[in-house]
Each structure stands twice: as C-alpha cells, then as structure tokens.
Amino acid sequence: MIRQIDLNDTHDTLELLSLQQLAYRIEAELIGFTEIPPLFDSPQTLKESEESFFGYYDELDVPEGKGRLVGAVSCKQGVRELTICRMMTHPDYFRRGIATGLLRHAEQFAPSGTCIKVSTGTNNTPAVELYGKHGYEPVRVRLVAPGITLTQFQKIV
C-alpha cells in the first residue's frame, strides 16, 4: 500500500529517515561517493525540504499496525514540471517492484504535457535501468565531484 508520509508524525519521520540512510548508503557504495546529500538529512531538513513524501508499506510484515515502510519517493510540483527528488527501497525488498510502484504513483501527480525530471548517480545501474525501462531519457550529465557524475532523466507525460 502506498500512502503519504506525515512529516509531522515523529515516528513516521524517523522511520523515513532510517530507510533513507540505509538506501542511500547503498547508492553511495554503487557510485563511489559518500557525500550524497540525503545521507546528511535530519527530521528537520526533511520537513524543510518542501517535498511531498509517499511511502510503500508492507502490511504483511506488520499486520496489526500501519505496516513496515519498505520504500519511499518524494517529489516537488512546479509549473508544467514534476521533480522526483528521492527514490528509495529497503535492501531486503529489492527486485519486488516497489520502486516501479512508487514511480508510477509519483507520475500520477503530473498533468498531461508535464515534464517529469529525476536524477541519479550515473553509476547507479539499478536506478538508471529503472528510469530507462519507464520511458525516461537521459538529458544531462553533471560532474558533482572528481570522477562522480549525476545523470538527469526526463519524460513528458
């Protein structure tokens, strides 16, 4: 089940932050760069990000509660543009379609004719393949540190 994450709820925010730390540490290893901004977030910086966060919950994992947060996406809506700011999946849940579900959920917020943008480390092969599989085209590669590049993808819906 996918639902919006309430950043005013301390439990939800800490659960999101924990997932983010775990997921982005793996990306840092994949791309060989430990200075990924989400690794330095706090509950306060998440709240100040002005992003809308949506979580993918495994209700089978915690049947009597809200479920376990196993994936999340955040986005910002602009004029004729939607930016997917973060995408994360718990490592125990890789290759189960969670990122695809979250990507499709975020895309619902883009009215027809909107440009959806997303960026990932160029060497983050799983993310690059995910976006390519869903019709995103690479449009820009940016050097962020010596030997480390970020690829921006976009798709018009």
GROMACS elastic network, one bead per residue, 0.5 to 0.9 nm:
[ bonds ]
;  ai    aj funct       b0    kb
    1    55     6  0.80753   500
    1    56     6  0.56354   500
    1    57     6  0.52990   500
    1    58     6  0.68560   500
    1    59     6  0.72927   500
    1    67     6  0.87362   500
    2    54     6  0.65426   500
    2    55     6  0.54103   500
    2    57     6  0.62055   500
    2    72     6  0.86657   500
    2   101     6  0.83428   500
    2   102     6  0.75488   500
    2   105     6  0.79708   500
    3    53     6  0.86490   500
    3    54     6  0.54621   500
    3    55     6  0.55324   500
    3    56     6  0.68161   500
    3    57     6  0.79057   500
    4    52     6  0.75763   500
    4    53     6  0.58654   500
    4    55     6  0.60890   500
    4    56     6  0.89768   500
    5     8     6  0.88344   500
    5     9     6  0.83966   500
    5    12     6  0.65414   500
    5    13     6  0.76422   500
    5    16     6  0.81995   500
    5    52     6  0.79423   500
    5    53     6  0.54345   500
    5    54     6  0.52624   500
    5    55     6  0.59783   500
    5    72     6  0.87440   500
    6     9     6  0.55012   500
    6    10     6  0.85048   500
    6    12     6  0.63835   500
    6    13     6  0.71592   500
    6    53     6  0.78981   500
    6    54     6  0.87944   500
    7    10     6  0.69792   500
    7    11     6  0.88023   500
    7    12     6  0.65521   500
    7    13     6  0.51839   500
    7    14     6  0.89302   500
    7    16     6  0.89164   500
    7    43     6  0.79920   500
    7    46     6  0.75967   500
    7    47     6  0.60675   500
    7    53     6  0.82357   500
    8    11     6  0.89226   500
    8    12     6  0.80409   500
    8    13     6  0.73311   500
    8    47     6  0.78447   500
    9    12     6  0.53777   500
    9    13     6  0.61768   500
    9    14     6  0.86703   500
   10    13     6  0.51315   500
   10    14     6  0.60834   500
   10    15     6  0.84650   500
   10    43     6  0.81720   500
   11    14     6  0.52759   500
   11    15     6  0.60649   500
   11    16     6  0.85821   500
   12    15     6  0.50866   500
   12    16     6  0.61319   500
   12    17     6  0.85892   500
   12    69     6  0.87516   500
   13    16     6  0.50953   500
   13    17     6  0.61207   500
   13    18     6  0.85984   500
   13    43     6  0.61828   500
   13    46     6  0.79854   500
   13    47     6  0.85991   500
   14    18     6  0.60731   500
   14    19     6  0.85971   500
   14    42     6  0.87459   500
   14    43     6  0.68260   500
   15    18     6  0.51681   500
   15    19     6  0.63038   500
   15    20     6  0.86018   500
   15    68     6  0.88326   500
   15    69     6  0.70625   500
   16    19     6  0.51594   500
   16    20     6  0.60400   500
   16    21     6  0.86115   500
   16    43     6  0.89806   500
   16    55     6  0.81528   500
   16    69     6  0.73535   500
   16    71     6  0.86623   500
   16    72     6  0.75896   500
   17    21     6  0.61334   500
   17    22     6  0.86472   500
   17    38     6  0.88987   500
   17    39     6  0.89926   500
   17    41     6  0.75301   500
   17    42     6  0.71826   500
   17    43     6  0.70537   500
   17    46     6  0.82156   500
   18    21     6  0.52330   500
   18    22     6  0.63514   500
   18    23     6  0.87167   500
   19    22     6  0.51892   500
   19    23     6  0.60823   500
   19    24     6  0.84520   500
   19    69     6  0.76188   500
   19    70     6  0.73488   500
   19    71     6  0.74857   500
   19    72     6  0.82299   500
   19    88     6  0.74846   500
   19    89     6  0.75147   500
   19    90     6  0.63104   500
   20    23     6  0.52094   500
   20    24     6  0.58604   500
   20    25     6  0.82664   500
   20    38     6  0.70113   500
   20    39     6  0.73407   500
   20    41     6  0.88622   500
   20    71     6  0.88249   500
   20    72     6  0.82543   500
   20    86     6  0.88435   500
   20    87     6  0.87219   500
   20    88     6  0.64778   500
   20    89     6  0.82689   500
   20    90     6  0.84346   500
   21    24     6  0.54451   500
   21    25     6  0.60205   500
   21    26     6  0.87924   500
   21    38     6  0.73267   500
   21    39     6  0.56025   500
   21    40     6  0.84505   500
   21    41     6  0.85990   500
   22    25     6  0.54099   500
   22    26     6  0.67745   500
   22    39     6  0.88035   500
   22    88     6  0.88550   500
   22    89     6  0.87662   500
   22    90     6  0.70539   500
   22    91     6  0.77837   500
   23    26     6  0.53884   500
   23    27     6  0.66229   500
   23    28     6  0.88479   500
   23    87     6  0.88121   500
   23    88     6  0.56723   500
   23    89     6  0.61290   500
   23    90     6  0.60301   500
   23    91     6  0.68331   500
   24    28     6  0.60033   500
   24    29     6  0.85514   500
   24    36     6  0.74000   500
   24    38     6  0.69214   500
   24    39     6  0.63950   500
   24    88     6  0.73883   500
   25    29     6  0.63463   500
   25    30     6  0.87156   500
   25    34     6  0.75220   500
   25    36     6  0.85062   500
   25    39     6  0.71910   500
   26    29     6  0.51107   500
   26    30     6  0.62516   500
   26    31     6  0.87796   500
   26    91     6  0.83274   500
   27    31     6  0.61796   500
   27    32     6  0.81801   500
   27    33     6  0.82997   500
   27    34     6  0.87605   500
   27    36     6  0.85084   500
   27   121     6  0.77924   500
   27   123     6  0.89082   500
   27   124     6  0.64790   500
   28    31     6  0.54119   500
   28    32     6  0.56114   500
   28    34     6  0.51077   500
   28    35     6  0.76595   500
   28    36     6  0.67162   500
   28    39     6  0.89797   500
   28   121     6  0.86764   500
   28   124     6  0.87790   500
   29    32     6  0.50491   500
   29    33     6  0.67443   500
   29    34     6  0.73973   500
   30    33     6  0.80632   500
   30   121     6  0.84825   500
   30   123     6  0.64962   500
   30   124     6  0.57232   500
   30   125     6  0.80798   500
   31    34     6  0.85882   500
   31   121     6  0.61874   500
   31   122     6  0.73300   500
   31   123     6  0.50247   500
   31   124     6  0.58760   500
   31   125     6  0.89806   500
   31   148     6  0.71861   500
   31   149     6  0.86069   500
   32   123     6  0.84470   500
   32   147     6  0.89714   500
   32   148     6  0.75722   500
   33    36     6  0.68253   500
   33   145     6  0.83279   500
   33   148     6  0.70428   500
   34    37     6  0.88892   500
   34    39     6  0.80775   500
   35    38     6  0.86389   500
   35    39     6  0.72815   500
   35    40     6  0.82078   500
   36    39     6  0.57532   500
   36    40     6  0.76561   500
   37    40     6  0.55707   500
   37    41     6  0.70713   500
   38    41     6  0.53046   500
   38    42     6  0.88861   500
   38    86     6  0.83172   500
   39    42     6  0.88900   500
   40    45     6  0.88874   500
   41    44     6  0.78023   500
   41    45     6  0.56272   500
   41    46     6  0.64799   500
   42    45     6  0.52008   500
   42    46     6  0.62732   500
   42    47     6  0.86812   500
   43    46     6  0.52546   500
   43    47     6  0.63779   500
   43    48     6  0.87700   500
   44    47     6  0.51388   500
   44    48     6  0.61797   500
   44    49     6  0.86501   500
   45    49     6  0.59986   500
   46    49     6  0.52211   500
   46    50     6  0.78957   500
   46    51     6  0.79351   500
   47    50     6  0.66976   500
   47    51     6  0.80010   500
   48    51     6  0.81494   500
   49    52     6  0.86528   500
   50    75     6  0.88302   500
   50    76     6  0.72600   500
   51    74     6  0.58213   500
   51    75     6  0.53541   500
   51    76     6  0.51812   500
   51    77     6  0.84362   500
   51    85     6  0.76215   500
   52    73     6  0.82525   500
   52    74     6  0.52645   500
   52    75     6  0.54203   500
   52    76     6  0.64347   500
   52    77     6  0.87571   500
   53    72     6  0.68745   500
   53    73     6  0.57595   500
   53    75     6  0.67957   500
   53    86     6  0.87262   500
   54    71     6  0.84648   500
   54    72     6  0.55134   500
   54    73     6  0.54322   500
   54    74     6  0.62446   500
   54    75     6  0.87492   500
   54   102     6  0.77233   500
   54   105     6  0.85154   500
   54   106     6  0.82664   500
   55    69     6  0.62647   500
   55    70     6  0.74867   500
   55    71     6  0.57235   500
   55    73     6  0.66377   500
   55    74     6  0.88223   500
   55   102     6  0.78536   500
   56    67     6  0.89754   500
   56    68     6  0.82463   500
   56    69     6  0.58651   500
   56    70     6  0.57930   500
   56    72     6  0.58457   500
   56    73     6  0.85137   500
   56    89     6  0.87320   500
   56    98     6  0.70966   500
   56    99     6  0.88797   500
   56   101     6  0.82176   500
   56   102     6  0.70872   500
   57    60     6  0.88187   500
   57    61     6  0.86657   500
   57    66     6  0.75239   500
   57    67     6  0.52576   500
   57    68     6  0.51790   500
   57    70     6  0.57478   500
   57    71     6  0.71160   500
   57    72     6  0.88527   500
   58    61     6  0.55129   500
   58    62     6  0.72106   500
   58    63     6  0.86561   500
   58    66     6  0.85950   500
   58    67     6  0.51990   500
   58    68     6  0.51450   500
   58    69     6  0.65277   500
   58    70     6  0.64965   500
   59    62     6  0.54875   500
   59    63     6  0.54294   500
   59    64     6  0.82335   500
   59    65     6  0.77587   500
   59    66     6  0.67649   500
   59    68     6  0.65076   500
   59    69     6  0.89175   500
   60    63     6  0.52125   500
   60    64     6  0.89494   500
   60    67     6  0.70081   500
   60    68     6  0.83605   500
   61    67     6  0.62457   500
   61    68     6  0.61231   500
   62    65     6  0.56666   500
   62    66     6  0.70572   500
   62    68     6  0.60325   500
   63    66     6  0.76325   500
   63    67     6  0.64276   500
   64    67     6  0.76261   500
   65    68     6  0.82884   500
   66    69     6  0.86521   500
   67    70     6  0.89236   500
   69    72     6  0.76370   500
   69    89     6  0.89922   500
   69    90     6  0.82046   500
   70    88     6  0.83491   500
   70    89     6  0.58295   500
   70    90     6  0.50587   500
   70    91     6  0.85103   500
   70    92     6  0.82869   500
   70    93     6  0.67891   500
   70    98     6  0.80269   500
   71    87     6  0.76706   500
   71    88     6  0.53906   500
   71    90     6  0.59463   500
   71    93     6  0.83006   500
   71    98     6  0.64852   500
   71    99     6  0.70695   500
   71   102     6  0.76903   500
   72    86     6  0.76785   500
   72    87     6  0.58879   500
   72    88     6  0.53180   500
   72    89     6  0.65919   500
   72    90     6  0.89926   500
   72    98     6  0.86941   500
   72    99     6  0.79737   500
   72   102     6  0.68399   500
   73    84     6  0.73123   500
   73    85     6  0.74823   500
   73    86     6  0.53327   500
   73    88     6  0.64336   500
   73    89     6  0.89285   500
   73    99     6  0.81867   500
   73   102     6  0.61089   500
   73   103     6  0.73881   500
   73   105     6  0.88267   500
   73   106     6  0.73935   500
   74    83     6  0.85174   500
   74    84     6  0.59212   500
   74    85     6  0.54354   500
   74    86     6  0.51118   500
   74    87     6  0.67508   500
   74   106     6  0.77793   500
   75    82     6  0.68471   500
   75    83     6  0.54094   500
   75    85     6  0.51630   500
   75    86     6  0.71191   500
   75   106     6  0.70438   500
   76    81     6  0.85109   500
   76    82     6  0.58445   500
   76    83     6  0.52472   500
   76    84     6  0.66308   500
   76    85     6  0.71110   500
   77    80     6  0.81610   500
   77    81     6  0.62594   500
   77    83     6  0.64798   500
   77    84     6  0.88418   500
   77   109     6  0.78655   500
   77   110     6  0.79415   500
   78    82     6  0.58028   500
   78    83     6  0.77412   500
   79    82     6  0.79530   500
   79   114     6  0.83078   500
   80   110     6  0.79382   500
   80   111     6  0.77979   500
   80   112     6  0.88715   500
   80   113     6  0.71024   500
   80   115     6  0.62968   500
   80   116     6  0.86819   500
   81   110     6  0.73720   500
   81   111     6  0.89811   500
   81   113     6  0.88590   500
   81   114     6  0.52557   500
   81   116     6  0.57714   500
   81   117     6  0.74622   500
   82   106     6  0.86888   500
   82   107     6  0.81548   500
   82   109     6  0.76825   500
   82   110     6  0.61942   500
   82   114     6  0.70126   500
   82   115     6  0.62894   500
   82   117     6  0.63001   500
   82   118     6  0.87671   500
   83   115     6  0.83378   500
   83   116     6  0.57217   500
   83   118     6  0.59651   500
   83   119     6  0.89617   500
   84    87     6  0.75458   500
   84   103     6  0.84404   500
   84   106     6  0.74782   500
   84   107     6  0.88773   500
   84   116     6  0.72801   500
   84   117     6  0.61469   500
   84   118     6  0.50654   500
   84   119     6  0.78867   500
   85   117     6  0.85535   500
   85   118     6  0.65967   500
   85   119     6  0.76748   500
   86   118     6  0.83289   500
   86   119     6  0.87107   500
   87    99     6  0.70909   500
   87   102     6  0.79018   500
   87   103     6  0.80684   500
   87   127     6  0.88959   500
   88    98     6  0.89667   500
   88    99     6  0.71206   500
   89    92     6  0.83317   500
   89    93     6  0.66576   500
   89    94     6  0.65751   500
   89    98     6  0.68968   500
   89    99     6  0.65589   500
   90    93     6  0.54286   500
   90    94     6  0.67241   500
   91    94     6  0.52864   500
   93    96     6  0.60622   500
   93    97     6  0.86663   500
   93    98     6  0.75974   500
   94    97     6  0.77297   500
   94    98     6  0.76125   500
   94    99     6  0.85463   500
   95    98     6  0.75870   500
   95    99     6  0.85872   500
   96    99     6  0.81850   500
   96   100     6  0.88071   500
   97   100     6  0.51474   500
   97   101     6  0.61691   500
   97   102     6  0.86848   500
   98   101     6  0.50792   500
   98   102     6  0.61983   500
   98   103     6  0.85420   500
   99   102     6  0.50367   500
   99   103     6  0.59650   500
   99   104     6  0.85259   500
   99   127     6  0.89529   500
   99   130     6  0.79725   500
  100   103     6  0.50553   500
  100   104     6  0.61498   500
  100   105     6  0.84998   500
  100   130     6  0.73739   500
  100   131     6  0.89704   500
  100   134     6  0.83355   500
  101   104     6  0.52332   500
  101   105     6  0.61316   500
  101   106     6  0.87294   500
  102   106     6  0.62037   500
  102   107     6  0.85848   500
  103   106     6  0.52030   500
  103   107     6  0.61836   500
  103   108     6  0.88779   500
  103   131     6  0.87877   500
  103   134     6  0.87788   500
  104   107     6  0.50293   500
  104   108     6  0.65516   500
  104   134     6  0.89784   500
  105   108     6  0.54430   500
  105   109     6  0.76861   500
  106   109     6  0.58170   500
  106   110     6  0.77305   500
  107   110     6  0.54833   500
  107   111     6  0.86420   500
  107   116     6  0.75853   500
  107   157     6  0.82905   500
  108   111     6  0.75512   500
  110   113     6  0.80346   500
  110   114     6  0.56776   500
  110   115     6  0.77410   500
  110   116     6  0.72624   500
  110   157     6  0.71724   500
  111   114     6  0.56821   500
  111   157     6  0.73013   500
  112   115     6  0.88608   500
  112   156     6  0.80208   500
  112   157     6  0.53325   500
  113   156     6  0.60353   500
  113   157     6  0.53212   500
  114   155     6  0.82681   500
  114   156     6  0.55978   500
  114   157     6  0.56057   500
  115   154     6  0.65435   500
  115   155     6  0.56763   500
  115   157     6  0.65588   500
  116   136     6  0.85266   500
  116   153     6  0.82145   500
  116   154     6  0.53805   500
  116   155     6  0.52366   500
  116   156     6  0.61713   500
  116   157     6  0.74965   500
  117   136     6  0.84215   500
  117   152     6  0.69544   500
  117   153     6  0.57076   500
  117   155     6  0.67565   500
  117   156     6  0.89157   500
  118   131     6  0.84077   500
  118   136     6  0.86214   500
  118   151     6  0.84453   500
  118   152     6  0.57432   500
  118   153     6  0.53311   500
  118   154     6  0.63807   500
  119   122     6  0.86674   500
  119   128     6  0.89782   500
  119   150     6  0.64957   500
  119   151     6  0.54650   500
  119   153     6  0.59601   500
  119   154     6  0.86451   500
  120   123     6  0.83212   500
  120   124     6  0.67913   500
  120   127     6  0.68524   500
  120   128     6  0.71632   500
  120   149     6  0.86922   500
  120   150     6  0.55300   500
  120   151     6  0.55913   500
  120   152     6  0.66939   500
  120   153     6  0.83532   500
  121   124     6  0.51908   500
  121   125     6  0.84140   500
  121   127     6  0.82502   500
  121   128     6  0.81551   500
  121   148     6  0.76059   500
  121   149     6  0.60544   500
  121   151     6  0.60715   500
  121   152     6  0.88112   500
  122   125     6  0.72929   500
  122   127     6  0.88210   500
  122   128     6  0.71215   500
  122   141     6  0.77912   500
  122   148     6  0.77787   500
  122   149     6  0.56172   500
  122   150     6  0.51519   500
  122   151     6  0.52206   500
  122   152     6  0.87658   500
  123   126     6  0.87925   500
  123   127     6  0.88743   500
  123   128     6  0.79525   500
  123   148     6  0.83575   500
  123   149     6  0.78859   500
  123   150     6  0.83634   500
  124   127     6  0.56159   500
  124   128     6  0.61895   500
  124   129     6  0.86768   500
  125   128     6  0.50297   500
  125   129     6  0.59957   500
  125   130     6  0.84752   500
  126   129     6  0.52096   500
  126   130     6  0.61351   500
  126   131     6  0.88205   500
  127   131     6  0.62703   500
  127   132     6  0.85218   500
  128   131     6  0.54427   500
  128   132     6  0.61800   500
  128   133     6  0.85804   500
  128   138     6  0.89606   500
  128   151     6  0.84224   500
  128   153     6  0.88170   500
  129   132     6  0.50702   500
  129   133     6  0.59411   500
  129   134     6  0.86319   500
  130   133     6  0.52022   500
  130   134     6  0.64822   500
  130   136     6  0.87497   500
  131   134     6  0.52202   500
  131   135     6  0.65419   500
  131   136     6  0.51894   500
  131   137     6  0.77774   500
  131   153     6  0.74830   500
  131   154     6  0.88032   500
  132   135     6  0.53114   500
  132   136     6  0.50400   500
  132   137     6  0.64413   500
  132   138     6  0.82201   500
  132   153     6  0.85038   500
  133   136     6  0.73861   500
  134   155     6  0.88477   500
  135   154     6  0.84072   500
  135   155     6  0.64960   500
  136   153     6  0.55979   500
  136   154     6  0.51241   500
  136   156     6  0.84442   500
  137   152     6  0.83461   500
  137   153     6  0.51209   500
  137   154     6  0.54576   500
  137   155     6  0.64271   500
  138   141     6  0.78748   500
  138   151     6  0.65606   500
  138   152     6  0.57813   500
  138   154     6  0.65988   500
  139   151     6  0.75274   500
  139   152     6  0.58364   500
  139   153     6  0.55507   500
  139   154     6  0.67882   500
  140   150     6  0.82247   500
  140   151     6  0.57691   500
  140   152     6  0.51795   500
  140   153     6  0.72098   500
  141   149     6  0.63406   500
  141   150     6  0.56136   500
  141   152     6  0.62915   500
  142   148     6  0.85038   500
  142   149     6  0.53557   500
  142   150     6  0.52108   500
  142   151     6  0.64364   500
  142   152     6  0.80347   500
  143   146     6  0.71801   500
  143   147     6  0.73860   500
  143   148     6  0.59283   500
  143   150     6  0.64408   500
  144   147     6  0.81555   500
  144   148     6  0.57691   500
  144   149     6  0.55893   500
  144   150     6  0.67376   500
  145   148     6  0.50863   500
  145   149     6  0.71460   500
  146   149     6  0.82997   500
